[in-house]
Amino acid sequence: MKIYKVKNYEEMSRKAANIISAQVLLKPDCVLGLATGSTPVGAYKQLIEWHKQGDLDFSQVKTVNLDEYKGLTPDNDQSYRYFMNKNLFSGINIAMENTHVPNGAEADSEAACSAYNAMIRDLGGIDLQLLGIGHDGHIGFNEPDSVFPAETHCVDLTPLTIEANKRFFEKAEDVPRQAYTMGIKNIMLARKILLVVSGADKAEILAKAVEGPITPQVPASVLQLHPDVTLVADEAAMSMMKL
């Protein structure tokens, strides 16, 4: 695992954007695995800025997102499709048909997940997967469990995840209770993984994920087994690591 310790969120965002842009420059028709949440927003803003300056071309890039709330349509302002359109896709020259998010409007979980797995395979797999980490160690919506889930599946969100996400909704009752998410196998098959982490509130779980035992109780710990992982984290997030 390559580890970059940076000063703050702004430096983390710029470093992450550098790594993503290098992938696009190296392989203009690459497949990027993308994430939502507050952590990657700064990196997305930087990518948009570089694109507007003429430094980055996304016209051949394809993207696949980690997850989506079950039951939310793409036009719902809390859906992850809406988030991606607002925070990245609308600011770059990517073809919308080349952007993929699990179909939260599909009520049939098996159909939705099978279709997403097939789509990832048809694209030839993911070249670079961007990840954040939840306070309980989840990556995507792969929550602590007794096993590592393999491919895209429907999950029941834990109370901790619902609590963390309720700030985006009017009230906690509005937070969906289920989501479609790539499984650990989907993530681990990515050729490269970029993990971005910011803030002291993530320090304990990051230390467990990177330096603790590999266990499905800390889903992100499985990244220790991947041959090409880059961690970009700020000083606060790394404050409990032994490095």
N, C-alpha and C positions, 0 to 999 in steps of 0.2 A: 504494500500500500504506500503510495506517494502521499506525503502529508505536507500541506502548506498552511502554516500558521500566519494569519494576517491580523492587522490591528483591530479592524472593526467591520461592520456590515458593508460599508461602502467598498472597502478593499476586497472583501470576500466576493462581492457582486462583480467587481471588475475582473478579478482573477478567474472566476467561474465563466464569465462571458468570453474571456481570452481563450479558455480551453474549448468552449463550444465553437467559437469562431474558427479556431484552428482546425477542428474537425470538418467544418463546412468548407474551408479553403482546401484542405487535403483531399476531400471527397465531395465535390459539389452536389452529387445526388445521394448523399448519405441519408440514413434513417436516424432521426433523433428521437429518443425517448424523453418525454417532458413531464414536469411535475407542476402542481399548483400549490397554493398556500402563500404566505407572506415572504418566505425565505427566498424563492427564486425571482421575485418581482424586480429587484434591483438589477439582476443579471439580464432579464428580458429588456429592461429599459436601456441598458448599455448596448445590447445587440441591435435594438431599433435605432439608436443613435449612430452606430457604425454603419448600419445599412443606409441611413439617410445621407451619410457622408460619402457614400459610394464605395465603401470598403467591403461590404458583404452582400452576396447575391444568394437569395433563398429560392430562386425560381425552380430549381430542380430538387430541393430538399423535401423529404417526406417526414412526417412526425406521427408518433403514437403516444398518447397520454396514458399515465399509469391507471387512472381511475375516474369514476363518475358516480354521483349519488343515484341510487335507484329511485325512479319515480319523478325525477326532474327532467323537463324537456329542455332542449338547447336554448330556448329563448328565456328561460328562467334566469334571473340575474344572480342566483346562487349556484347555478350549474357550473361544472368545470369547463364545459364547452364555451359558455358565455365568458368565463374568466380568461380562457386562452385567447378568444377572439379579441377581448378588450385589452389584455396586457401584453400580447405579442403579435398575433396573426394580423391584426388590423394595421400594424405599424411596419410590416415588412412585405416583400413581394413574393409571398408564398401562395401557391394555388390552394384554395380552400379544399378542393377535392383530394389534396395530398395530406390533409391534416385529419387525424383520426382520434376520436375519444369514444370510450365505451358508450353504447346506446342506453342511457338511463331511462328512456321512455319505453323500452322493451320490457314488458311485464314478465315474459318467459325468461327466467334466469339462465336456464340451460342454453337456450337459443342465443341469447345475447353473448354469453361467455364463449360458446363454441365459435361463433362468428368472429369474435375478436381474436381468438387464438389463431384461427385460419388466416385472418388478415395479416397478422404479424409474420406468420410463416411465408405467406405469399410475397411479402415485401423483402424477404431474405434475411429477416432478423434485424436487430437493433445495433447500430454502430456505436452510439454513445447514449447511455441512460443517465439522466439527471435525477438525483434523489435528494429529498430532505429526510429528516428523521423526526418522528413523533416523540412526545414526552414519555411514552411507554415503549419506545424502540420500534414502533411500526414504520415500515417503508411501504409506500402506496397505502392501501388500507389493510395490509397484512398485520393483523393484531397479534399480541402474544397468544400462543396456542401450545398444544402438546406436540404438534408436528409443523413442518414447513409446508404450506400449501403449494401445490405445483403450478398450475396454470390459472388463467383468468377464472374467477369465481365470485359468487355473491357472499358478502360478509355481513354479519350483524355488528354494528359499531358498538364499541365499548362505552360505558359511561364517561370514561376519561376523554375519549375522542369526541364524544358529543359535547362535553363541557368545553373542550378546547375550541370547537367549531361554532359554538352558539353565538359568539360575538359577531358572526357574519349574518345572523338571522335576527328577526324582531324579538323572538323569544325561543327558549330552549326547546319548546314543544314543536317548533317548526323545523328543527334539524332532522333530516331523514335518518331513519334507523338502520338502513341498509345501503350498501354500495357495491358496485362492480369494480373489481380491482385485478390488475395483473397479479399472478402468483409469484412466488419466490423463483420458480424455475424460469418463468419468462424474464425476470430481472437478471438472474444469474447467467442467462444465455447471451446477454448483451456483450458485445466485444470489449467495451470500455464502460466503466461506471464512474460518475462524478457525484460525490456526496458533498453537499453544502450545509453548513451548520453555523448558526449565529446565536449568541446570547447565553448568559449565565444559567438560565433556566434549562438549557439543554446539556449543561456540563456533566451532570451525573450520568445521564443515559448515554452520552457519547463515549465516556470513559468505559462504561460497561460494554458497549457495542464493539469498540475497537480493541480494548485490552482485556476484556472479560472472557468467560467461556462461551463457546458457540452453542446457542440454545434457542429453540423456537419461542421461549419466554421473552427473549430479546431478539425479535426478528432481524434487526439490522446486523446482529453479530455474524450472520451467515456471510456477510461481505468479506470477512477475513479469509474466506476460501476462494474468492475470485482472483484471477491472475492479474487483473489490470484495474485497480481502484485508485482514484485520486480523491483525497479528502481536502477540502478547503474550508477552514473554520477560523473564526476570530478568537482572540485571546480569551474572551469570557467563556466561550464554549469549550475551549481546551483547558480551562483552569484546573480541572480535576484529573487530567491525564498525567501519566508519569513521565512522558517525554520531556 
